[in-house]
Amino acid sequence: EDAIMEDYLRVNTDHADLIAEEAAHLDGGMTDHERAILMSFLEARPAYLRAYFDEIDRLYGSFATYLREGLHLTPEAIESLRALVA
């Protein structure tokens, strides 16, 4: 989960220019509060991924079970995915 979180949050730095450009494009006279809400849609935030993992744990008990029962991945497919990040 730590590695996944790190990769997920890298979006903010890798795409900082695009996020800023989109925010400026959509801003159009927003208040600070409205701008904060807009940024919550444009940024990757730890709480979002944490909520995803929490829901997986609640519904399936583990990420491994989620892969098998939630996504219906075969053991071969899981190994193929693992090989992509190895």
Biopython code that builds the backbone (N, CA, C, O; Angstrom):
import numpy as np
from Bio.PDB.StructureBuilder import StructureBuilder

atoms = [
    (1, "GLU", "N", (0.817, -1.206, 0.000)),
    (1, "GLU", "CA", (0.000, 0.000, 0.000)),
    (1, "GLU", "C", (0.855, 1.264, 0.000)),
    (1, "GLU", "O", (0.483, 2.264, -0.614)),
    (2, "ASP", "N", (1.989, 1.226, 0.678)),
    (2, "ASP", "CA", (2.852, 2.414, 0.712)),
    (2, "ASP", "C", (3.367, 2.757, -0.685)),
    (2, "ASP", "O", (3.399, 3.926, -1.071)),
    (3, "ALA", "N", (3.765, 1.744, -1.431)),
    (3, "ALA", "CA", (4.268, 1.972, -2.791)),
    (3, "ALA", "C", (3.158, 2.495, -3.693)),
    (3, "ALA", "O", (3.384, 3.376, -4.522)),
    (4, "ILE", "N", (1.969, 1.953, -3.528)),
    (4, "ILE", "CA", (0.823, 2.412, -4.322)),
    (4, "ILE", "C", (0.518, 3.870, -3.990)),
    (4, "ILE", "O", (0.270, 4.677, -4.886)),
    (5, "MET", "N", (0.538, 4.204, -2.703)),
    (5, "MET", "CA", (0.267, 5.584, -2.284)),
    (5, "MET", "C", (1.315, 6.526, -2.869)),
    (5, "MET", "O", (0.982, 7.605, -3.361)),
    (6, "GLU", "N", (2.573, 6.119, -2.815)),
    (6, "GLU", "CA", (3.647, 6.953, -3.354)),
    (6, "GLU", "C", (3.445, 7.209, -4.846)),
    (6, "GLU", "O", (3.570, 8.342, -5.311)),
    (7, "ASP", "N", (3.133, 6.156, -5.589)),
    (7, "ASP", "CA", (2.891, 6.307, -7.030)),
    (7, "ASP", "C", (1.678, 7.193, -7.293)),
    (7, "ASP", "O", (1.702, 8.056, -8.170)),
    (8, "TYR", "N", (0.627, 6.968, -6.526)),
    (8, "TYR", "CA", (-0.603, 7.743, -6.683)),
    (8, "TYR", "C", (-0.345, 9.234, -6.462)),
    (8, "TYR", "O", (-0.794, 10.065, -7.251)),
    (9, "LEU", "N", (0.374, 9.571, -5.397)),
    (9, "LEU", "CA", (0.618, 10.971, -5.070)),
    (9, "LEU", "C", (1.610, 11.627, -6.020)),
    (9, "LEU", "O", (1.655, 12.854, -6.117)),
    (10, "ARG", "N", (2.397, 10.832, -6.713)),
    (10, "ARG", "CA", (3.344, 11.368, -7.682)),
    (10, "ARG", "C", (2.616, 12.129, -8.796)),
    (10, "ARG", "O", (3.203, 12.993, -9.448)),
    (11, "VAL", "N", (1.362, 11.812, -9.005)),
    (11, "VAL", "CA", (0.559, 12.526, -10.003)),
    (11, "VAL", "C", (0.610, 14.031, -9.741)),
    (11, "VAL", "O", (0.696, 14.826, -10.678)),
    (12, "ASN", "N", (0.557, 14.416, -8.474)),
    (12, "ASN", "CA", (0.549, 15.846, -8.137)),
    (12, "ASN", "C", (1.828, 16.549, -8.577)),
    (12, "ASN", "O", (1.775, 17.685, -9.050)),
    (13, "THR", "N", (2.965, 15.897, -8.428)),
    (13, "THR", "CA", (4.223, 16.530, -8.834)),
    (13, "THR", "C", (4.474, 16.354, -10.330)),
    (13, "THR", "O", (4.915, 17.287, -11.001)),
    (14, "ASP", "N", (4.196, 15.169, -10.847)),
    (14, "ASP", "CA", (4.434, 14.912, -12.270)),
    (14, "ASP", "C", (3.545, 15.765, -13.167)),
    (14, "ASP", "O", (3.922, 16.086, -14.294)),
    (15, "HIS", "N", (2.381, 16.127, -12.677)),
    (15, "HIS", "CA", (1.424, 16.886, -13.489)),
    (15, "HIS", "C", (1.065, 18.230, -12.864)),
    (15, "HIS", "O", (-0.012, 18.772, -13.115)),
    (16, "ALA", "N", (1.975, 18.765, -12.047)),
    (16, "ALA", "CA", (1.710, 20.036, -11.354)),
    (16, "ALA", "C", (1.363, 21.148, -12.336)),
    (16, "ALA", "O", (0.453, 21.937, -12.085)),
    (17, "ASP", "N", (2.086, 21.214, -13.457)),
    (17, "ASP", "CA", (1.809, 22.267, -14.443)),
    (17, "ASP", "C", (0.407, 22.116, -15.035)),
    (17, "ASP", "O", (-0.308, 23.104, -15.200)),
    (18, "LEU", "N", (0.017, 20.886, -15.353)),
    (18, "LEU", "CA", (-1.315, 20.653, -15.920)),
    (18, "LEU", "C", (-2.412, 20.960, -14.906)),
    (18, "LEU", "O", (-3.448, 21.527, -15.253)),
    (19, "ILE", "N", (-2.180, 20.582, -13.657)),
    (19, "ILE", "CA", (-3.162, 20.856, -12.605)),
    (19, "ILE", "C", (-3.332, 22.361, -12.433)),
    (19, "ILE", "O", (-4.454, 22.858, -12.343)),
    (20, "ALA", "N", (-2.219, 23.079, -12.387)),
    (20, "ALA", "CA", (-2.278, 24.535, -12.234)),
    (20, "ALA", "C", (-2.953, 25.185, -13.435)),
    (20, "ALA", "O", (-3.750, 26.110, -13.280)),
    (21, "GLU", "N", (-2.636, 24.702, -14.626)),
    (21, "GLU", "CA", (-3.248, 25.249, -15.841)),
    (21, "GLU", "C", (-4.766, 25.028, -15.842)),
    (21, "GLU", "O", (-5.533, 25.938, -16.155)),
    (22, "GLU", "N", (-5.182, 23.827, -15.494)),
    (22, "GLU", "CA", (-6.618, 23.529, -15.463)),
    (22, "GLU", "C", (-7.320, 24.345, -14.382)),
    (22, "GLU", "O", (-8.422, 24.848, -14.598)),
    (23, "ALA", "N", (-6.682, 24.476, -13.221)),
    (23, "ALA", "CA", (-7.264, 25.270, -12.142)),
    (23, "ALA", "C", (-7.430, 26.726, -12.583)),
    (23, "ALA", "O", (-8.467, 27.339, -12.327)),
    (24, "ALA", "N", (-6.418, 27.273, -13.240)),
    (24, "ALA", "CA", (-6.502, 28.657, -13.713)),
    (24, "ALA", "C", (-7.599, 28.812, -14.761)),
    (24, "ALA", "O", (-8.308, 29.818, -14.787)),
    (25, "HIS", "N", (-7.731, 27.816, -15.616)),
    (25, "HIS", "CA", (-8.750, 27.849, -16.668)),
    (25, "HIS", "C", (-10.165, 27.816, -16.076)),
    (25, "HIS", "O", (-11.062, 28.508, -16.557)),
    (26, "LEU", "N", (-10.348, 27.021, -15.051)),
    (26, "LEU", "CA", (-11.682, 26.846, -14.458)),
    (26, "LEU", "C", (-11.998, 27.854, -13.365)),
    (26, "LEU", "O", (-13.162, 28.031, -13.005)),
    (27, "ASP", "N", (-10.991, 28.507, -12.841)),
    (27, "ASP", "CA", (-11.131, 29.394, -11.682)),
    (27, "ASP", "C", (-12.207, 30.447, -11.876)),
    (27, "ASP", "O", (-13.125, 30.535, -11.060)),
    (28, "GLY", "N", (-12.126, 31.237, -12.914)),
    (28, "GLY", "CA", (-13.147, 32.215, -13.274)),
    (28, "GLY", "C", (-13.747, 33.013, -12.145)),
    (28, "GLY", "O", (-14.972, 33.110, -12.067)),
    (29, "GLY", "N", (-12.956, 33.588, -11.269)),
    (29, "GLY", "CA", (-13.479, 34.443, -10.214)),
    (29, "GLY", "C", (-14.021, 33.707, -9.002)),
    (29, "GLY", "O", (-14.855, 34.239, -8.269)),
    (30, "MET", "N", (-13.556, 32.501, -8.791)),
    (30, "MET", "CA", (-14.013, 31.726, -7.634)),
    (30, "MET", "C", (-13.516, 32.330, -6.325)),
    (30, "MET", "O", (-12.475, 32.985, -6.275)),
    (31, "THR", "N", (-14.278, 32.095, -5.281)),
    (31, "THR", "CA", (-13.819, 32.455, -3.936)),
    (31, "THR", "C", (-12.744, 31.454, -3.523)),
    (31, "THR", "O", (-12.562, 30.431, -4.182)),
    (32, "ASP", "N", (-12.043, 31.742, -2.452)),
    (32, "ASP", "CA", (-11.028, 30.812, -1.943)),
    (32, "ASP", "C", (-11.651, 29.463, -1.600)),
    (32, "ASP", "O", (-11.065, 28.411, -1.856)),
    (33, "HIS", "N", (-12.828, 29.510, -1.026)),
    (33, "HIS", "CA", (-13.522, 28.263, -0.666)),
    (33, "HIS", "C", (-13.871, 27.456, -1.919)),
    (33, "HIS", "O", (-13.654, 26.245, -1.959)),
    (34, "GLU", "N", (-14.399, 28.112, -2.917)),
    (34, "GLU", "CA", (-14.739, 27.432, -4.173)),
    (34, "GLU", "C", (-13.484, 26.880, -4.856)),
    (34, "GLU", "O", (-13.507, 25.784, -5.416)),
    (35, "ARG", "N", (-12.397, 27.642, -4.806)),
    (35, "ARG", "CA", (-11.132, 27.198, -5.395)),
    (35, "ARG", "C", (-10.609, 25.958, -4.661)),
    (35, "ARG", "O", (-10.067, 25.049, -5.290)),
    (36, "ALA", "N", (-10.767, 25.918, -3.361)),
    (36, "ALA", "CA", (-10.344, 24.748, -2.574)),
    (36, "ALA", "C", (-11.148, 23.514, -2.985)),
    (36, "ALA", "O", (-10.604, 22.414, -3.079)),
    (37, "ILE", "N", (-12.422, 23.700, -3.223)),
    (37, "ILE", "CA", (-13.258, 22.589, -3.683)),
    (37, "ILE", "C", (-12.809, 22.137, -5.071)),
    (37, "ILE", "O", (-12.703, 20.936, -5.324)),
    (38, "LEU", "N", (-12.547, 23.073, -5.963)),
    (38, "LEU", "CA", (-12.056, 22.738, -7.296)),
    (38, "LEU", "C", (-10.772, 21.920, -7.205)),
    (38, "LEU", "O", (-10.628, 20.909, -7.892)),
    (39, "MET", "N", (-9.847, 22.352, -6.367)),
    (39, "MET", "CA", (-8.573, 21.645, -6.244)),
    (39, "MET", "C", (-8.769, 20.228, -5.706)),
    (39, "MET", "O", (-7.974, 19.337, -6.004)),
    (40, "SER", "N", (-9.811, 20.019, -4.927)),
    (40, "SER", "CA", (-10.068, 18.665, -4.424)),
    (40, "SER", "C", (-10.446, 17.708, -5.550)),
    (40, "SER", "O", (-10.319, 16.493, -5.403)),
    (41, "PHE", "N", (-10.906, 18.252, -6.665)),
    (41, "PHE", "CA", (-11.213, 17.426, -7.834)),
    (41, "PHE", "C", (-9.985, 17.206, -8.712)),
    (41, "PHE", "O", (-9.891, 16.202, -9.418)),
    (42, "LEU", "N", (-9.051, 18.140, -8.666)),
    (42, "LEU", "CA", (-7.904, 18.089, -9.571)),
    (42, "LEU", "C", (-6.686, 17.381, -8.981)),
    (42, "LEU", "O", (-5.836, 16.900, -9.729)),
    (43, "GLU", "N", (-6.589, 17.311, -7.672)),
    (43, "GLU", "CA", (-5.416, 16.748, -7.015)),
    (43, "GLU", "C", (-5.658, 15.321, -6.532)),
    (43, "GLU", "O", (-6.774, 14.939, -6.178)),
    (44, "ALA", "N", (-4.593, 14.560, -6.530)),
    (44, "ALA", "CA", (-4.610, 13.253, -5.863)),
    (44, "ALA", "C", (-4.337, 13.523, -4.384)),
    (44, "ALA", "O", (-3.388, 14.227, -4.039)),
    (45, "ARG", "N", (-5.163, 12.965, -3.525)),
    (45, "ARG", "CA", (-5.015, 13.206, -2.084)),
    (45, "ARG", "C", (-4.983, 11.871, -1.342)),
    (45, "ARG", "O", (-5.713, 10.942, -1.686)),
    (46, "PRO", "N", (-4.131, 11.789, -0.324)),
    (46, "PRO", "CA", (-4.003, 10.531, 0.418)),
    (46, "PRO", "C", (-5.336, 10.006, 0.951)),
    (46, "PRO", "O", (-5.571, 8.798, 0.948)),
    (47, "ALA", "N", (-6.192, 10.891, 1.399)),
    (47, "ALA", "CA", (-7.475, 10.458, 1.966)),
    (47, "ALA", "C", (-8.327, 9.707, 0.948)),
    (47, "ALA", "O", (-9.087, 8.810, 1.314)),
    (48, "TYR", "N", (-8.203, 10.070, -0.329)),
    (48, "TYR", "CA", (-9.000, 9.401, -1.367)),
    (48, "TYR", "C", (-8.567, 7.949, -1.531)),
    (48, "TYR", "O", (-9.402, 7.046, -1.575)),
    (49, "LEU", "N", (-7.268, 7.732, -1.620)),
    (49, "LEU", "CA", (-6.777, 6.363, -1.786)),
    (49, "LEU", "C", (-6.977, 5.566, -0.508)),
    (49, "LEU", "O", (-7.267, 4.371, -0.562)),
    (50, "ARG", "N", (-6.825, 6.220, 0.652)),
    (50, "ARG", "CA", (-7.054, 5.544, 1.933)),
    (50, "ARG", "C", (-8.516, 5.069, 2.012)),
    (50, "ARG", "O", (-8.778, 3.958, 2.473)),
    (51, "ALA", "N", (-9.452, 5.893, 1.571)),
    (51, "ALA", "CA", (-10.871, 5.511, 1.568)),
    (51, "ALA", "C", (-11.096, 4.306, 0.663)),
    (51, "ALA", "O", (-11.890, 3.423, 0.986)),
    (52, "TYR", "N", (-10.401, 4.269, -0.461)),
    (52, "TYR", "CA", (-10.490, 3.133, -1.391)),
    (52, "TYR", "C", (-10.019, 1.851, -0.707)),
    (52, "TYR", "O", (-10.696, 0.824, -0.754)),
    (53, "PHE", "N", (-8.839, 1.927, -0.067)),
    (53, "PHE", "CA", (-8.322, 0.750, 0.634)),
    (53, "PHE", "C", (-9.233, 0.339, 1.789)),
    (53, "PHE", "O", (-9.453, -0.853, 2.008)),
    (54, "ASP", "N", (-9.760, 1.309, 2.525)),
    (54, "ASP", "CA", (-10.665, 1.000, 3.638)),
    (54, "ASP", "C", (-11.919, 0.284, 3.149)),
    (54, "ASP", "O", (-12.399, -0.650, 3.790)),
    (55, "GLU", "N", (-12.443, 0.725, 2.017)),
    (55, "GLU", "CA", (-13.646, 0.095, 1.465)),
    (55, "GLU", "C", (-13.350, -1.330, 0.992)),
    (55, "GLU", "O", (-14.175, -2.227, 1.160)),
    (56, "ILE", "N", (-12.189, -1.532, 0.408)),
    (56, "ILE", "CA", (-11.783, -2.883, 0.012)),
    (56, "ILE", "C", (-11.714, -3.776, 1.247)),
    (56, "ILE", "O", (-12.223, -4.897, 1.236)),
    (57, "ASP", "N", (-11.087, -3.279, 2.307)),
    (57, "ASP", "CA", (-10.996, -4.062, 3.542)),
    (57, "ASP", "C", (-12.370, -4.359, 4.119)),
    (57, "ASP", "O", (-12.623, -5.467, 4.593)),
    (58, "ARG", "N", (-13.254, -3.380, 4.082)),
    (58, "ARG", "CA", (-14.601, -3.563, 4.624)),
    (58, "ARG", "C", (-15.388, -4.600, 3.825)),
    (58, "ARG", "O", (-16.052, -5.462, 4.400)),
    (59, "LEU", "N", (-15.311, -4.512, 2.507)),
    (59, "LEU", "CA", (-16.111, -5.398, 1.660)),
    (59, "LEU", "C", (-15.496, -6.780, 1.451)),
    (59, "LEU", "O", (-16.211, -7.778, 1.363)),
    (60, "TYR", "N", (-14.155, -6.832, 1.371)),
    (60, "TYR", "CA", (-13.498, -8.087, 0.985)),
    (60, "TYR", "C", (-12.541, -8.637, 2.031)),
    (60, "TYR", "O", (-12.119, -9.789, 1.934)),
    (61, "GLY", "N", (-12.194, -7.839, 3.021)),
    (61, "GLY", "CA", (-11.299, -8.313, 4.065)),
    (61, "GLY", "C", (-9.817, -8.160, 3.740)),
    (61, "GLY", "O", (-8.998, -8.012, 4.647)),
    (62, "SER", "N", (-9.470, -8.193, 2.483)),
    (62, "SER", "CA", (-8.072, -8.029, 2.086)),
    (62, "SER", "C", (-8.004, -7.633, 0.613)),
    (62, "SER", "O", (-8.953, -7.822, -0.149)),
    (63, "PHE", "N", (-6.853, -7.079, 0.239)),
    (63, "PHE", "CA", (-6.656, -6.694, -1.152)),
    (63, "PHE", "C", (-6.586, -7.929, -2.046)),
    (63, "PHE", "O", (-7.083, -7.915, -3.172)),
    (64, "ALA", "N", (-5.974, -8.988, -1.545)),
    (64, "ALA", "CA", (-5.869, -10.232, -2.315)),
    (64, "ALA", "C", (-7.254, -10.792, -2.640)),
    (64, "ALA", "O", (-7.504, -11.239, -3.759)),
    (65, "THR", "N", (-8.146, -10.763, -1.657)),
    (65, "THR", "CA", (-9.510, -11.240, -1.891)),
    (65, "THR", "C", (-10.235, -10.333, -2.876)),
    (65, "THR", "O", (-10.992, -10.812, -3.720)),
    (66, "TYR", "N", (-10.009, -9.035, -2.775)),
    (66, "TYR", "CA", (-10.593, -8.084, -3.717)),
    (66, "TYR", "C", (-10.171, -8.404, -5.145)),
    (66, "TYR", "O", (-10.999, -8.398, -6.056)),
    (67, "LEU", "N", (-8.890, -8.684, -5.341)),
    (67, "LEU", "CA", (-8.415, -9.018, -6.682)),
    (67, "LEU", "C", (-9.116, -10.254, -7.230)),
    (67, "LEU", "O", (-9.523, -10.290, -8.391)),
    (68, "ARG", "N", (-9.251, -11.266, -6.375)),
    (68, "ARG", "CA", (-9.873, -12.521, -6.813)),
    (68, "ARG", "C", (-11.389, -12.421, -6.946)),
    (68, "ARG", "O", (-11.952, -12.803, -7.972)),
    (69, "GLU", "N", (-12.043, -11.911, -5.919)),
    (69, "GLU", "CA", (-13.506, -11.936, -5.878)),
    (69, "GLU", "C", (-14.153, -10.647, -6.405)),
    (69, "GLU", "O", (-15.226, -10.688, -7.006)),
    (70, "GLY", "N", (-13.503, -9.524, -6.178)),
    (70, "GLY", "CA", (-14.063, -8.252, -6.625)),
    (70, "GLY", "C", (-13.788, -7.972, -8.091)),
    (70, "GLY", "O", (-14.671, -7.544, -8.834)),
    (71, "LEU", "N", (-12.542, -8.222, -8.497)),
    (71, "LEU", "CA", (-12.156, -7.970, -9.887)),
    (71, "LEU", "C", (-12.159, -9.232, -10.739)),
    (71, "LEU", "O", (-12.014, -9.165, -11.960)),
    (72, "HIS", "N", (-12.326, -10.380, -10.093)),
    (72, "HIS", "CA", (-12.361, -11.678, -10.785)),
    (72, "HIS", "C", (-11.098, -11.939, -11.604)),
    (72, "HIS", "O", (-11.155, -12.475, -12.711)),
    (73, "LEU", "N", (-9.959, -11.549, -11.033)),
    (73, "LEU", "CA", (-8.696, -11.799, -11.708)),
    (73, "LEU", "C", (-8.216, -13.221, -11.421)),
    (73, "LEU", "O", (-8.341, -13.713, -10.299)),
    (74, "THR", "N", (-7.683, -13.855, -12.414)),
    (74, "THR", "CA", (-7.114, -15.189, -12.239)),
    (74, "THR", "C", (-5.735, -15.048, -11.598)),
    (74, "THR", "O", (-5.139, -13.972, -11.644)),
    (75, "PRO", "N", (-5.230, -16.118, -11.006)),
    (75, "PRO", "CA", (-3.870, -16.055, -10.459)),
    (75, "PRO", "C", (-2.845, -15.650, -11.522)),
    (75, "PRO", "O", (-1.887, -14.937, -11.222)),
    (76, "GLU", "N", (-3.041, -16.097, -12.742)),
    (76, "GLU", "CA", (-2.129, -15.736, -13.829)),
    (76, "GLU", "C", (-2.183, -14.234, -14.125)),
    (76, "GLU", "O", (-1.147, -13.604, -14.342)),
    (77, "ALA", "N", (-3.372, -13.671, -14.131)),
    (77, "ALA", "CA", (-3.516, -12.238, -14.377)),
    (77, "ALA", "C", (-2.861, -11.421, -13.259)),
    (77, "ALA", "O", (-2.221, -10.400, -13.510)),
    (78, "ILE", "N", (-3.033, -11.888, -12.037)),
    (78, "ILE", "CA", (-2.416, -11.194, -10.886)),
    (78, "ILE", "C", (-0.902, -11.227, -11.020)),
    (78, "ILE", "O", (-0.239, -10.216, -10.791)),
    (79, "GLU", "N", (-0.355, -12.364, -11.383)),
    (79, "GLU", "CA", (1.097, -12.477, -11.555)),
    (79, "GLU", "C", (1.577, -11.595, -12.712)),
    (79, "GLU", "O", (2.649, -10.995, -12.623)),
    (80, "SER", "N", (0.811, -11.511, -13.775)),
    (80, "SER", "CA", (1.173, -10.649, -14.894)),
    (80, "SER", "C", (1.218, -9.177, -14.454)),
    (80, "SER", "O", (2.114, -8.434, -14.855)),
    (81, "LEU", "N", (0.266, -8.770, -13.645)),
    (81, "LEU", "CA", (0.255, -7.395, -13.130)),
    (81, "LEU", "C", (1.442, -7.143, -12.216)),
    (81, "LEU", "O", (2.072, -6.087, -12.279)),
    (82, "ARG", "N", (1.745, -8.126, -11.360)),
    (82, "ARG", "CA", (2.893, -7.974, -10.462)),
    (82, "ARG", "C", (4.194, -7.837, -11.255)),
    (82, "ARG", "O", (5.088, -7.084, -10.869)),
    (83, "ALA", "N", (4.291, -8.558, -12.346)),
    (83, "ALA", "CA", (5.505, -8.502, -13.171)),
    (83, "ALA", "C", (5.701, -7.113, -13.777)),
    (83, "ALA", "O", (6.832, -6.701, -14.034)),
    (84, "LEU", "N", (4.610, -6.398, -14.004)),
    (84, "LEU", "CA", (4.708, -5.061, -14.576)),
    (84, "LEU", "C", (5.394, -4.063, -13.645)),
    (84, "LEU", "O", (6.020, -3.109, -14.105)),
    (85, "VAL", "N", (5.276, -4.281, -12.354)),
    (85, "VAL", "CA", (5.839, -3.340, -11.388)),
    (85, "VAL", "C", (7.132, -3.867, -10.758)),
    (85, "VAL", "O", (7.748, -3.185, -9.940)),
    (86, "ALA", "N", (7.529, -5.048, -11.129)),
    (86, "ALA", "CA", (8.745, -5.630, -10.527)),
    (86, "ALA", "C", (9.983, -5.056, -11.147)),
    (86, "ALA", "O", (11.093, -5.427, -10.767)),
]
sb = StructureBuilder()
sb.init_structure("model")
sb.init_model(0)
sb.init_chain("A")
sb.init_seg("    ")
for serial, (resi, resn, name, xyz) in enumerate(atoms, 1):
    if name == "N":
        sb.init_residue(resn, " ", resi, " ")
    sb.init_atom(name, np.array(xyz, "f"), 0.0, 1.0, " ", f" {name:<3s}", serial, name[0])
structure = sb.get_structure()
